[in-house]
């Protein structure tokens, strides 16, 4: 690839993310769902009983935006809100039985999307790439949490 990593890294990473999102949206539409709705279903499947506020934080989404997504998923019969036993103001999210077959189909779709994106890349290189992307994510997370020159908080100093 011509040019330096410094010149191309951020743009290429952003373009890959944008294109994967557009491709996932287009393919998810085959099942009458958006990529954002799919992401919510997948998170709830992994952690049933999650508070709606916790899900918004995990997905880095405004609560009102998530509320609208969940409203649509509830209307479709895929998710239900249940009041928290100890705090009636809190909604916890659970999959409904009808979501299970859809999630099975979406799992197959996820595999299709991955296979398309990784076409021509051998499995060892794909695993290495994933590991490197995880390392990049951790580097950026650390930079956000500990900006250069920022004083360390008490827990960080003690170690």
PyMOL commands that place a pseudoatom at each C-alpha (Angstrom):
pseudoatom trace, name=CA, resn=UNK, resi=1, chain=A, elem=C, hetatm=0, pos=[0.000, 0.000, 0.000]
pseudoatom trace, name=CA, resn=UNK, resi=2, chain=A, elem=C, hetatm=0, pos=[1.517, 3.321, -1.013]
pseudoatom trace, name=CA, resn=UNK, resi=3, chain=A, elem=C, hetatm=0, pos=[1.963, 6.015, 1.591]
pseudoatom trace, name=CA, resn=UNK, resi=4, chain=A, elem=C, hetatm=0, pos=[2.850, 5.870, 5.234]
pseudoatom trace, name=CA, resn=UNK, resi=5, chain=A, elem=C, hetatm=0, pos=[0.862, 4.208, 7.981]
pseudoatom trace, name=CA, resn=UNK, resi=6, chain=A, elem=C, hetatm=0, pos=[0.472, 7.660, 9.527]
pseudoatom trace, name=CA, resn=UNK, resi=7, chain=A, elem=C, hetatm=0, pos=[-1.161, 8.963, 6.343]
pseudoatom trace, name=CA, resn=UNK, resi=8, chain=A, elem=C, hetatm=0, pos=[-3.519, 6.014, 5.805]
pseudoatom trace, name=CA, resn=UNK, resi=9, chain=A, elem=C, hetatm=0, pos=[-4.310, 4.252, 9.090]
pseudoatom trace, name=CA, resn=UNK, resi=10, chain=A, elem=C, hetatm=0, pos=[-7.147, 6.397, 10.458]
pseudoatom trace, name=CA, resn=UNK, resi=11, chain=A, elem=C, hetatm=0, pos=[-8.817, 6.920, 7.086]
pseudoatom trace, name=CA, resn=UNK, resi=12, chain=A, elem=C, hetatm=0, pos=[-8.634, 3.235, 6.165]
pseudoatom trace, name=CA, resn=UNK, resi=13, chain=A, elem=C, hetatm=0, pos=[-9.912, 2.108, 9.555]
pseudoatom trace, name=CA, resn=UNK, resi=14, chain=A, elem=C, hetatm=0, pos=[-12.799, 4.588, 9.345]
pseudoatom trace, name=CA, resn=UNK, resi=15, chain=A, elem=C, hetatm=0, pos=[-13.662, 3.553, 5.783]
pseudoatom trace, name=CA, resn=UNK, resi=16, chain=A, elem=C, hetatm=0, pos=[-13.659, -0.141, 6.717]
pseudoatom trace, name=CA, resn=UNK, resi=17, chain=A, elem=C, hetatm=0, pos=[-15.954, 0.544, 9.655]
pseudoatom trace, name=CA, resn=UNK, resi=18, chain=A, elem=C, hetatm=0, pos=[-18.321, 2.684, 7.566]
pseudoatom trace, name=CA, resn=UNK, resi=19, chain=A, elem=C, hetatm=0, pos=[-18.456, 0.111, 4.759]
pseudoatom trace, name=CA, resn=UNK, resi=20, chain=A, elem=C, hetatm=0, pos=[-19.026, -2.810, 7.150]
pseudoatom trace, name=CA, resn=UNK, resi=21, chain=A, elem=C, hetatm=0, pos=[-21.853, -0.896, 8.827]
pseudoatom trace, name=CA, resn=UNK, resi=22, chain=A, elem=C, hetatm=0, pos=[-23.493, -0.136, 5.471]
pseudoatom trace, name=CA, resn=UNK, resi=23, chain=A, elem=C, hetatm=0, pos=[-23.077, -3.750, 4.313]
pseudoatom trace, name=CA, resn=UNK, resi=24, chain=A, elem=C, hetatm=0, pos=[-24.452, -5.109, 7.601]
pseudoatom trace, name=CA, resn=UNK, resi=25, chain=A, elem=C, hetatm=0, pos=[-27.444, -2.740, 7.389]
pseudoatom trace, name=CA, resn=UNK, resi=26, chain=A, elem=C, hetatm=0, pos=[-28.175, -3.850, 3.835]
pseudoatom trace, name=CA, resn=UNK, resi=27, chain=A, elem=C, hetatm=0, pos=[-27.936, -7.545, 4.695]
pseudoatom trace, name=CA, resn=UNK, resi=28, chain=A, elem=C, hetatm=0, pos=[-29.869, -7.282, 7.985]
pseudoatom trace, name=CA, resn=UNK, resi=29, chain=A, elem=C, hetatm=0, pos=[-32.748, -5.735, 6.057]
pseudoatom trace, name=CA, resn=UNK, resi=30, chain=A, elem=C, hetatm=0, pos=[-33.305, -9.207, 4.528]
pseudoatom trace, name=CA, resn=UNK, resi=31, chain=A, elem=C, hetatm=0, pos=[-34.636, -10.171, 7.976]
pseudoatom trace, name=CA, resn=UNK, resi=32, chain=A, elem=C, hetatm=0, pos=[-36.642, -7.002, 8.537]
pseudoatom trace, name=CA, resn=UNK, resi=33, chain=A, elem=C, hetatm=0, pos=[-34.197, -5.611, 11.081]
pseudoatom trace, name=CA, resn=UNK, resi=34, chain=A, elem=C, hetatm=0, pos=[-31.596, -2.851, 11.203]
pseudoatom trace, name=CA, resn=UNK, resi=35, chain=A, elem=C, hetatm=0, pos=[-27.988, -3.307, 12.241]
pseudoatom trace, name=CA, resn=UNK, resi=36, chain=A, elem=C, hetatm=0, pos=[-28.658, -1.188, 15.341]
pseudoatom trace, name=CA, resn=UNK, resi=37, chain=A, elem=C, hetatm=0, pos=[-31.602, -3.384, 16.337]
pseudoatom trace, name=CA, resn=UNK, resi=38, chain=A, elem=C, hetatm=0, pos=[-29.459, -6.450, 15.705]
pseudoatom trace, name=CA, resn=UNK, resi=39, chain=A, elem=C, hetatm=0, pos=[-26.769, -5.037, 18.000]
pseudoatom trace, name=CA, resn=UNK, resi=40, chain=A, elem=C, hetatm=0, pos=[-29.316, -4.508, 20.781]
pseudoatom trace, name=CA, resn=UNK, resi=41, chain=A, elem=C, hetatm=0, pos=[-30.676, -8.049, 20.382]
pseudoatom trace, name=CA, resn=UNK, resi=42, chain=A, elem=C, hetatm=0, pos=[-27.151, -9.491, 20.478]
pseudoatom trace, name=CA, resn=UNK, resi=43, chain=A, elem=C, hetatm=0, pos=[-26.249, -7.550, 23.649]
pseudoatom trace, name=CA, resn=UNK, resi=44, chain=A, elem=C, hetatm=0, pos=[-29.463, -8.589, 25.404]
pseudoatom trace, name=CA, resn=UNK, resi=45, chain=A, elem=C, hetatm=0, pos=[-28.891, -12.202, 24.349]
pseudoatom trace, name=CA, resn=UNK, resi=46, chain=A, elem=C, hetatm=0, pos=[-25.429, -12.130, 25.965]
pseudoatom trace, name=CA, resn=UNK, resi=47, chain=A, elem=C, hetatm=0, pos=[-26.640, -10.438, 29.145]
pseudoatom trace, name=CA, resn=UNK, resi=48, chain=A, elem=C, hetatm=0, pos=[-30.321, -10.954, 29.770]
pseudoatom trace, name=CA, resn=UNK, resi=49, chain=A, elem=C, hetatm=0, pos=[-31.677, -8.874, 32.617]
pseudoatom trace, name=CA, resn=UNK, resi=50, chain=A, elem=C, hetatm=0, pos=[-29.403, -5.972, 31.757]
pseudoatom trace, name=CA, resn=UNK, resi=51, chain=A, elem=C, hetatm=0, pos=[-30.691, -2.576, 32.818]
pseudoatom trace, name=CA, resn=UNK, resi=52, chain=A, elem=C, hetatm=0, pos=[-31.722, -0.365, 29.939]
pseudoatom trace, name=CA, resn=UNK, resi=53, chain=A, elem=C, hetatm=0, pos=[-29.406, 2.366, 31.270]
pseudoatom trace, name=CA, resn=UNK, resi=54, chain=A, elem=C, hetatm=0, pos=[-26.459, -0.077, 31.381]
pseudoatom trace, name=CA, resn=UNK, resi=55, chain=A, elem=C, hetatm=0, pos=[-27.122, -1.116, 27.803]
pseudoatom trace, name=CA, resn=UNK, resi=56, chain=A, elem=C, hetatm=0, pos=[-27.150, 2.514, 26.661]
pseudoatom trace, name=CA, resn=UNK, resi=57, chain=A, elem=C, hetatm=0, pos=[-23.781, 3.034, 28.326]
pseudoatom trace, name=CA, resn=UNK, resi=58, chain=A, elem=C, hetatm=0, pos=[-22.290, -0.146, 26.849]
pseudoatom trace, name=CA, resn=UNK, resi=59, chain=A, elem=C, hetatm=0, pos=[-23.483, 0.768, 23.375]
pseudoatom trace, name=CA, resn=UNK, resi=60, chain=A, elem=C, hetatm=0, pos=[-22.358, 4.386, 23.797]
pseudoatom trace, name=CA, resn=UNK, resi=61, chain=A, elem=C, hetatm=0, pos=[-25.837, 5.490, 22.817]
pseudoatom trace, name=CA, resn=UNK, resi=62, chain=A, elem=C, hetatm=0, pos=[-28.081, 8.243, 24.086]
pseudoatom trace, name=CA, resn=UNK, resi=63, chain=A, elem=C, hetatm=0, pos=[-30.811, 6.754, 26.328]
pseudoatom trace, name=CA, resn=UNK, resi=64, chain=A, elem=C, hetatm=0, pos=[-33.610, 8.241, 24.187]
pseudoatom trace, name=CA, resn=UNK, resi=65, chain=A, elem=C, hetatm=0, pos=[-32.144, 6.675, 21.024]
pseudoatom trace, name=CA, resn=UNK, resi=66, chain=A, elem=C, hetatm=0, pos=[-31.908, 3.295, 22.711]
pseudoatom trace, name=CA, resn=UNK, resi=67, chain=A, elem=C, hetatm=0, pos=[-35.437, 3.652, 24.087]
pseudoatom trace, name=CA, resn=UNK, resi=68, chain=A, elem=C, hetatm=0, pos=[-36.765, 4.066, 20.534]
pseudoatom trace, name=CA, resn=UNK, resi=69, chain=A, elem=C, hetatm=0, pos=[-34.845, 1.002, 19.345]
pseudoatom trace, name=CA, resn=UNK, resi=70, chain=A, elem=C, hetatm=0, pos=[-36.139, -1.058, 22.259]
pseudoatom trace, name=CA, resn=UNK, resi=71, chain=A, elem=C, hetatm=0, pos=[-39.703, 0.189, 21.628]
pseudoatom trace, name=CA, resn=UNK, resi=72, chain=A, elem=C, hetatm=0, pos=[-39.482, -1.189, 18.067]
pseudoatom trace, name=CA, resn=UNK, resi=73, chain=A, elem=C, hetatm=0, pos=[-38.009, -4.486, 19.283]
pseudoatom trace, name=CA, resn=UNK, resi=74, chain=A, elem=C, hetatm=0, pos=[-40.791, -4.795, 21.885]
pseudoatom trace, name=CA, resn=UNK, resi=75, chain=A, elem=C, hetatm=0, pos=[-43.436, -4.011, 19.245]
pseudoatom trace, name=CA, resn=UNK, resi=76, chain=A, elem=C, hetatm=0, pos=[-41.949, -6.760, 17.036]
pseudoatom trace, name=CA, resn=UNK, resi=77, chain=A, elem=C, hetatm=0, pos=[-42.212, -9.221, 19.940]
pseudoatom trace, name=CA, resn=UNK, resi=78, chain=A, elem=C, hetatm=0, pos=[-38.451, -9.835, 20.254]
pseudoatom trace, name=CA, resn=UNK, resi=79, chain=A, elem=C, hetatm=0, pos=[-37.653, -8.124, 23.571]
pseudoatom trace, name=CA, resn=UNK, resi=80, chain=A, elem=C, hetatm=0, pos=[-39.578, -7.374, 26.728]
pseudoatom trace, name=CA, resn=UNK, resi=81, chain=A, elem=C, hetatm=0, pos=[-39.006, -4.895, 29.497]
pseudoatom trace, name=CA, resn=UNK, resi=82, chain=A, elem=C, hetatm=0, pos=[-39.512, -6.071, 33.046]
pseudoatom trace, name=CA, resn=UNK, resi=83, chain=A, elem=C, hetatm=0, pos=[-39.543, -3.844, 36.094]
pseudoatom trace, name=CA, resn=UNK, resi=84, chain=A, elem=C, hetatm=0, pos=[-36.707, -4.360, 38.536]
pseudoatom trace, name=CA, resn=UNK, resi=85, chain=A, elem=C, hetatm=0, pos=[-37.880, -6.016, 41.753]
pseudoatom trace, name=CA, resn=UNK, resi=86, chain=A, elem=C, hetatm=0, pos=[-36.018, -3.530, 43.952]
pseudoatom trace, name=CA, resn=UNK, resi=87, chain=A, elem=C, hetatm=0, pos=[-36.506, -0.330, 41.897]
pseudoatom trace, name=CA, resn=UNK, resi=88, chain=A, elem=C, hetatm=0, pos=[-39.656, 0.147, 39.819]
pseudoatom trace, name=CA, resn=UNK, resi=89, chain=A, elem=C, hetatm=0, pos=[-38.022, 2.986, 37.881]
pseudoatom trace, name=CA, resn=UNK, resi=90, chain=A, elem=C, hetatm=0, pos=[-35.530, 0.526, 36.383]
pseudoatom trace, name=CA, resn=UNK, resi=91, chain=A, elem=C, hetatm=0, pos=[-36.326, -1.574, 33.323]
pseudoatom trace, name=CA, resn=UNK, resi=92, chain=A, elem=C, hetatm=0, pos=[-34.481, -4.817, 32.714]
pseudoatom trace, name=CA, resn=UNK, resi=93, chain=A, elem=C, hetatm=0, pos=[-34.370, -6.331, 29.248]
pseudoatom trace, name=CA, resn=UNK, resi=94, chain=A, elem=C, hetatm=0, pos=[-35.092, -9.918, 28.277]
pseudoatom trace, name=CA, resn=UNK, resi=95, chain=A, elem=C, hetatm=0, pos=[-35.372, -11.756, 24.986]
pseudoatom trace, name=CA, resn=UNK, resi=96, chain=A, elem=C, hetatm=0, pos=[-38.732, -13.176, 24.070]
pseudoatom trace, name=CA, resn=UNK, resi=97, chain=A, elem=C, hetatm=0, pos=[-38.996, -16.682, 22.683]
pseudoatom trace, name=CA, resn=UNK, resi=98, chain=A, elem=C, hetatm=0, pos=[-39.762, -15.294, 19.206]
pseudoatom trace, name=CA, resn=UNK, resi=99, chain=A, elem=C, hetatm=0, pos=[-36.293, -13.680, 19.048]
pseudoatom trace, name=CA, resn=UNK, resi=100, chain=A, elem=C, hetatm=0, pos=[-34.402, -16.985, 19.246]
pseudoatom trace, name=CA, resn=UNK, resi=101, chain=A, elem=C, hetatm=0, pos=[-35.020, -18.136, 15.641]
pseudoatom trace, name=CA, resn=UNK, resi=102, chain=A, elem=C, hetatm=0, pos=[-34.176, -14.648, 14.362]
pseudoatom trace, name=CA, resn=UNK, resi=103, chain=A, elem=C, hetatm=0, pos=[-30.928, -14.612, 16.356]
pseudoatom trace, name=CA, resn=UNK, resi=104, chain=A, elem=C, hetatm=0, pos=[-30.056, -17.995, 14.845]
pseudoatom trace, name=CA, resn=UNK, resi=105, chain=A, elem=C, hetatm=0, pos=[-30.502, -16.552, 11.348]
pseudoatom trace, name=CA, resn=UNK, resi=106, chain=A, elem=C, hetatm=0, pos=[-28.533, -13.448, 12.300]
pseudoatom trace, name=CA, resn=UNK, resi=107, chain=A, elem=C, hetatm=0, pos=[-25.708, -15.664, 13.579]
pseudoatom trace, name=CA, resn=UNK, resi=108, chain=A, elem=C, hetatm=0, pos=[-25.516, -17.174, 10.107]
pseudoatom trace, name=CA, resn=UNK, resi=109, chain=A, elem=C, hetatm=0, pos=[-25.580, -13.688, 8.613]
pseudoatom trace, name=CA, resn=UNK, resi=110, chain=A, elem=C, hetatm=0, pos=[-22.745, -12.621, 10.922]
pseudoatom trace, name=CA, resn=UNK, resi=111, chain=A, elem=C, hetatm=0, pos=[-20.701, -15.542, 9.596]
pseudoatom trace, name=CA, resn=UNK, resi=112, chain=A, elem=C, hetatm=0, pos=[-21.515, -14.519, 5.999]
pseudoatom trace, name=CA, resn=UNK, resi=113, chain=A, elem=C, hetatm=0, pos=[-20.452, -10.921, 6.635]
pseudoatom trace, name=CA, resn=UNK, resi=114, chain=A, elem=C, hetatm=0, pos=[-17.231, -12.050, 8.283]
pseudoatom trace, name=CA, resn=UNK, resi=115, chain=A, elem=C, hetatm=0, pos=[-16.443, -14.485, 5.462]
pseudoatom trace, name=CA, resn=UNK, resi=116, chain=A, elem=C, hetatm=0, pos=[-17.015, -11.764, 2.864]
pseudoatom trace, name=CA, resn=UNK, resi=117, chain=A, elem=C, hetatm=0, pos=[-14.811, -9.272, 4.699]
pseudoatom trace, name=CA, resn=UNK, resi=118, chain=A, elem=C, hetatm=0, pos=[-12.016, -11.794, 5.261]
pseudoatom trace, name=CA, resn=UNK, resi=119, chain=A, elem=C, hetatm=0, pos=[-12.121, -13.380, 1.799]
pseudoatom trace, name=CA, resn=UNK, resi=120, chain=A, elem=C, hetatm=0, pos=[-8.599, -14.166, 0.627]
pseudoatom trace, name=CA, resn=UNK, resi=121, chain=A, elem=C, hetatm=0, pos=[-7.112, -13.803, 4.123]
pseudoatom trace, name=CA, resn=UNK, resi=122, chain=A, elem=C, hetatm=0, pos=[-5.919, -17.061, 5.649]
pseudoatom trace, name=CA, resn=UNK, resi=123, chain=A, elem=C, hetatm=0, pos=[-7.325, -18.007, 9.079]
pseudoatom trace, name=CA, resn=UNK, resi=124, chain=A, elem=C, hetatm=0, pos=[-3.995, -17.516, 10.904]
pseudoatom trace, name=CA, resn=UNK, resi=125, chain=A, elem=C, hetatm=0, pos=[-3.706, -13.977, 9.510]
pseudoatom trace, name=CA, resn=UNK, resi=126, chain=A, elem=C, hetatm=0, pos=[-7.357, -13.303, 10.378]
pseudoatom trace, name=CA, resn=UNK, resi=127, chain=A, elem=C, hetatm=0, pos=[-6.712, -14.347, 14.006]
pseudoatom trace, name=CA, resn=UNK, resi=128, chain=A, elem=C, hetatm=0, pos=[-3.585, -12.192, 14.083]
pseudoatom trace, name=CA, resn=UNK, resi=129, chain=A, elem=C, hetatm=0, pos=[-5.540, -9.238, 12.658]
pseudoatom trace, name=CA, resn=UNK, resi=130, chain=A, elem=C, hetatm=0, pos=[-8.233, -9.633, 15.296]
pseudoatom trace, name=CA, resn=UNK, resi=131, chain=A, elem=C, hetatm=0, pos=[-5.593, -9.712, 18.036]
pseudoatom trace, name=CA, resn=UNK, resi=132, chain=A, elem=C, hetatm=0, pos=[-3.976, -6.599, 16.621]
pseudoatom trace, name=CA, resn=UNK, resi=133, chain=A, elem=C, hetatm=0, pos=[-7.303, -4.780, 16.452]
pseudoatom trace, name=CA, resn=UNK, resi=134, chain=A, elem=C, hetatm=0, pos=[-7.943, -5.725, 20.098]
pseudoatom trace, name=CA, resn=UNK, resi=135, chain=A, elem=C, hetatm=0, pos=[-4.515, -4.305, 20.996]
pseudoatom trace, name=CA, resn=UNK, resi=136, chain=A, elem=C, hetatm=0, pos=[-5.307, -1.078, 19.115]
pseudoatom trace, name=CA, resn=UNK, resi=137, chain=A, elem=C, hetatm=0, pos=[-8.659, -0.841, 20.935]
pseudoatom trace, name=CA, resn=UNK, resi=138, chain=A, elem=C, hetatm=0, pos=[-6.900, -1.273, 24.290]
pseudoatom trace, name=CA, resn=UNK, resi=139, chain=A, elem=C, hetatm=0, pos=[-4.255, 1.329, 23.380]
pseudoatom trace, name=CA, resn=UNK, resi=140, chain=A, elem=C, hetatm=0, pos=[-6.952, 3.854, 22.493]
pseudoatom trace, name=CA, resn=UNK, resi=141, chain=A, elem=C, hetatm=0, pos=[-9.001, 2.994, 25.606]
pseudoatom trace, name=CA, resn=UNK, resi=142, chain=A, elem=C, hetatm=0, pos=[-5.914, 3.581, 27.769]
pseudoatom trace, name=CA, resn=UNK, resi=143, chain=A, elem=C, hetatm=0, pos=[-5.181, 6.870, 25.998]
pseudoatom trace, name=CA, resn=UNK, resi=144, chain=A, elem=C, hetatm=0, pos=[-8.740, 8.053, 26.646]
pseudoatom trace, name=CA, resn=UNK, resi=145, chain=A, elem=C, hetatm=0, pos=[-8.617, 7.034, 30.293]
pseudoatom trace, name=CA, resn=UNK, resi=146, chain=A, elem=C, hetatm=0, pos=[-5.068, 8.287, 30.890]
pseudoatom trace, name=CA, resn=UNK, resi=147, chain=A, elem=C, hetatm=0, pos=[-4.317, 11.242, 28.609]
pseudoatom trace, name=CA, resn=UNK, resi=148, chain=A, elem=C, hetatm=0, pos=[-0.637, 12.154, 28.275]
pseudoatom trace, name=CA, resn=UNK, resi=149, chain=A, elem=C, hetatm=0, pos=[0.398, 14.502, 31.053]
pseudoatom trace, name=CA, resn=UNK, resi=150, chain=A, elem=C, hetatm=0, pos=[-2.718, 13.888, 33.132]
pseudoatom trace, name=CA, resn=UNK, resi=151, chain=A, elem=C, hetatm=0, pos=[-2.036, 13.180, 36.789]
pseudoatom trace, name=CA, resn=UNK, resi=152, chain=A, elem=C, hetatm=0, pos=[-2.743, 9.597, 37.811]
pseudoatom trace, name=CA, resn=UNK, resi=153, chain=A, elem=C, hetatm=0, pos=[-5.588, 9.050, 40.235]
pseudoatom trace, name=CA, resn=UNK, resi=154, chain=A, elem=C, hetatm=0, pos=[-4.933, 7.406, 43.596]
pseudoatom trace, name=CA, resn=UNK, resi=155, chain=A, elem=C, hetatm=0, pos=[-5.690, 3.841, 42.433]
pseudoatom trace, name=CA, resn=UNK, resi=156, chain=A, elem=C, hetatm=0, pos=[-3.361, 4.183, 39.455]
pseudoatom trace, name=CA, resn=UNK, resi=157, chain=A, elem=C, hetatm=0, pos=[-0.475, 5.475, 41.600]
pseudoatom trace, name=CA, resn=UNK, resi=158, chain=A, elem=C, hetatm=0, pos=[-0.785, 2.660, 44.115]
pseudoatom trace, name=CA, resn=UNK, resi=159, chain=A, elem=C, hetatm=0, pos=[-0.908, 0.132, 41.360]
for i in range(1, 159): cmd.bond("trace and resi %d" % i, "trace and resi %d" % (i + 1))
show_as sticks, trace
zoom trace
